[in-house]
Amino acid sequence: MKAVVFAEHGPPDVLRVVELERPKVRAGKVLVRVRAGGVQPFDTRVRQGWPGLALTLPSGIGNEFAGTVHEVGPGVDGFTAGDDVLGWTYLNALAEYLLVDADAIAPKPPGMPWEVAGALSASGQTAHTALTILDVHPGDTVLIHAAAGGVGTVAVQLAKAWGAVVIGTASEPNHDYLADLGAIPVSYGEGLVERVRAVAPHGVDAVVDGAGGQALLDSVGLVRAADRIVALVNVELADKVGARRLQPDRSVRRLNELVDLHSAGRLRIHVRGSFDLDQVARAHHEVEHGHGRGKVVVTIP
Ligand SMILES: NC(=O)c1ccc[n+]([C@@H]2O[C@H](COP(=O)([O-])OP(=O)(O)OC[C@H]3O[C@@H](n4cnc5c(N)ncnc54)[C@H](OP(=O)(O)O)[C@@H]3O)[C@@H](O)[C@H]2O)c1
């Protein structure tokens, strides 16, 4: 099978498409023929060489995917060959075949495009987990930094669905996009506190921080209690200011909730770039520059 690997850390072109042996199915596992996989900023940092992350090279890459069940292992109930699924994994999603735990996949509705399904399981669950940690409820005003990105796009729509008023930060070209998703758009950068106060004079109840640095420091002055900030980046700074770290907490229940919202027309996943497997370096480059709407996906026809 074809798979993306990297044998050294470095820029996007260290990613190679190579031939590997197809994994063999085992008890409790499902072998999936992958059709699409999302690229996260995490992937680009791992490729560059994330300090402290224990990694054996060569390594695969990619944490979220959608595809078709090829074979199920002994003891797996609920899935059979031919089922379309989406799910999450760790550093091996970008390959023609993927061996994955049966409790890390959910059925893909027929109407959900492959690119969307491939881009939902990790970033979408990050957004869901962040809002759950914050206990967002009706009447809250929630500030979301990096609101137009992969996580932010889902966080904005979920927070709206949970009854919150949402303020989202993005550059001006993404303001119409954020307004369409249901957020009040605000530009990031100098003067952010004043711009947020102009739309929320009493400050905000909760913050999802996908930007870090000054955005996190500004948030401390805008939120009533620092422990209602959840930091996706800059976690050491978050510790210092009393904000909470995001602890990944993925589950099929969480994923199904996102899938159901999408099926009900209440969750849109914008795919700004779709790349073939042999263009994976371009996909990484697109994520790495840190700007743009929604998700970047690699497809494997
Ligand atoms: N994806 C995950 O599951 C996950 C999990 C844990 C942590 N994280 C971290 O959370 C952060 C967001 O993740 P993501 O997947 O949403 O990333 P992403 O899709 O690459 O985010 C891109 C977005 O960031 C915005 N942005 C850039 N600089 C900004 C700033 N100074 N202030 C506010 N927004 C800014 C951009 O807006 P403009 O285009 O308008 O400039 C763009 O829409 C990343 O640092 C990531 O490592 C992600």
The ligand as an SDF file (V2000), in Angstrom:
LIG
                    3D

 48 52  0  0  0  0  0  0  0  0999 V2000
   -6.6060   20.6880   15.4740 N   0  0  0  0  0  0  0  0  0  0  0  0
   -6.6510   20.1850   16.7180 C   0  0  0  0  0  0  0  0  0  0  0  0
   -7.3550   19.1860   16.9900 O   0  0  0  0  0  0  0  0  0  0  0  0
   -5.8720   20.8290   17.8350 C   0  0  0  0  0  0  0  0  0  0  0  0
   -5.7340   20.1550   19.0310 C   0  0  0  0  0  0  0  0  0  0  0  0
   -5.0440   20.7730   20.0630 C   0  0  0  0  0  0  0  0  0  0  0  0
   -4.4710   22.0140   19.8370 C   0  0  0  0  0  0  0  0  0  0  0  0
   -4.5870   22.6200   18.6330 N   0  0  0  0  0  0  0  0  0  0  0  0
   -3.9610   23.9320   18.4280 C   0  0  0  0  0  0  0  0  0  0  0  0
   -4.9720   24.9180   18.3330 O   0  0  0  0  0  0  0  0  0  0  0  0
   -4.5890   25.9220   17.3830 C   0  0  0  0  0  0  0  0  0  0  0  0
   -5.6960   26.0470   16.3520 C   0  0  0  0  0  0  0  0  0  0  0  0
   -5.7950   24.7980   15.6610 O   0  0  0  0  0  0  0  0  0  0  0  0
   -6.4910   24.7160   14.2350 P   0  0  0  0  0  0  0  0  0  0  0  0
   -6.4320   23.2930   13.8320 O   0  0  0  0  0  0  0  0  0  0  0  0
   -7.7870   25.4100   14.2500 O   0  0  0  0  0  0  0  0  0  0  0  0
   -5.4410   25.5720   13.3910 O   0  0  0  0  0  0  0  0  0  0  0  0
   -5.6270   26.2520   11.9600 P   0  0  0  0  0  0  0  0  0  0  0  0
   -6.8050   25.7110   11.2500 O   0  0  0  0  0  0  0  0  0  0  0  0
   -4.3020   26.1690   11.2680 O   0  0  0  0  0  0  0  0  0  0  0  0
   -5.8830   27.7740   12.3480 O   0  0  0  0  0  0  0  0  0  0  0  0
   -5.7550   28.7320   11.3600 C   0  0  0  0  0  0  0  0  0  0  0  0
   -6.4900   29.9760   11.8240 C   0  0  0  0  0  0  0  0  0  0  0  0
   -5.7300   30.7030   12.7860 O   0  0  0  0  0  0  0  0  0  0  0  0
   -6.0580   32.0740   12.6310 C   0  0  0  0  0  0  0  0  0  0  0  0
   -5.0480   32.9130   13.2140 N   0  0  0  0  0  0  0  0  0  0  0  0
   -3.7460   33.0180   12.8420 C   0  0  0  0  0  0  0  0  0  0  0  0
   -3.1240   33.8990   13.6720 N   0  0  0  0  0  0  0  0  0  0  0  0
   -4.0630   34.3390   14.5610 C   0  0  0  0  0  0  0  0  0  0  0  0
   -4.0410   35.2480   15.6670 C   0  0  0  0  0  0  0  0  0  0  0  0
   -2.9220   35.8850   16.0190 N   0  0  0  0  0  0  0  0  0  0  0  0
   -5.1860   35.4470   16.3540 N   0  0  0  0  0  0  0  0  0  0  0  0
   -6.3210   34.8060   16.0160 C   0  0  0  0  0  0  0  0  0  0  0  0
   -6.4140   33.9470   14.9750 N   0  0  0  0  0  0  0  0  0  0  0  0
   -5.2830   33.7170   14.2730 C   0  0  0  0  0  0  0  0  0  0  0  0
   -6.1800   32.2390   11.1380 C   0  0  0  0  0  0  0  0  0  0  0  0
   -7.0540   33.3210   10.8810 O   0  0  0  0  0  0  0  0  0  0  0  0
   -6.7900   34.2580    9.5980 P   0  0  0  0  0  0  0  0  0  0  0  0
   -6.7100   33.3340    8.4030 O   0  0  0  0  0  0  0  0  0  0  0  0
   -7.9990   35.1270    9.5850 O   0  0  0  0  0  0  0  0  0  0  0  0
   -5.4890   34.9550    9.8690 O   0  0  0  0  0  0  0  0  0  0  0  0
   -6.7570   30.9090   10.6650 C   0  0  0  0  0  0  0  0  0  0  0  0
   -8.1500   30.9560   10.4400 O   0  0  0  0  0  0  0  0  0  0  0  0
   -3.2660   25.4680   16.7700 C   0  0  0  0  0  0  0  0  0  0  0  0
   -2.2040   26.1460   17.4060 O   0  0  0  0  0  0  0  0  0  0  0  0
   -3.2030   24.0000   17.1020 C   0  0  0  0  0  0  0  0  0  0  0  0
   -1.8950   23.5200   17.2250 O   0  0  0  0  0  0  0  0  0  0  0  0
   -5.2960   22.0700   17.6380 C   0  0  0  0  0  0  0  0  0  0  0  0
  1  2  1  0
  2  3  2  0
  2  4  1  0
  4  5  1  0
  4 48  2  0
  5  6  2  0
  6  7  1  0
  7  8  2  0
  8  9  1  0
  8 48  1  0
  9 10  1  0
  9 46  1  0
 10 11  1  0
 11 12  1  0
 11 44  1  0
 12 13  1  0
 13 14  1  0
 14 15  2  0
 14 16  1  0
 14 17  1  0
 17 18  1  0
 18 19  2  0
 18 20  1  0
 18 21  1  0
 21 22  1  0
 22 23  1  0
 23 24  1  0
 23 42  1  0
 24 25  1  0
 25 26  1  0
 25 36  1  0
 26 27  1  0
 26 35  1  0
 27 28  2  0
 28 29  1  0
 29 30  1  0
 29 35  2  0
 30 31  1  0
 30 32  2  0
 32 33  1  0
 33 34  2  0
 34 35  1  0
 36 37  1  0
 36 42  1  0
 37 38  1  0
 38 39  2  0
 38 40  1  0
 38 41  1  0
 42 43  1  0
 44 45  1  0
 44 46  1  0
 46 47  1  0
M  CHG  2   8   1  16  -1
M  END
$$$$
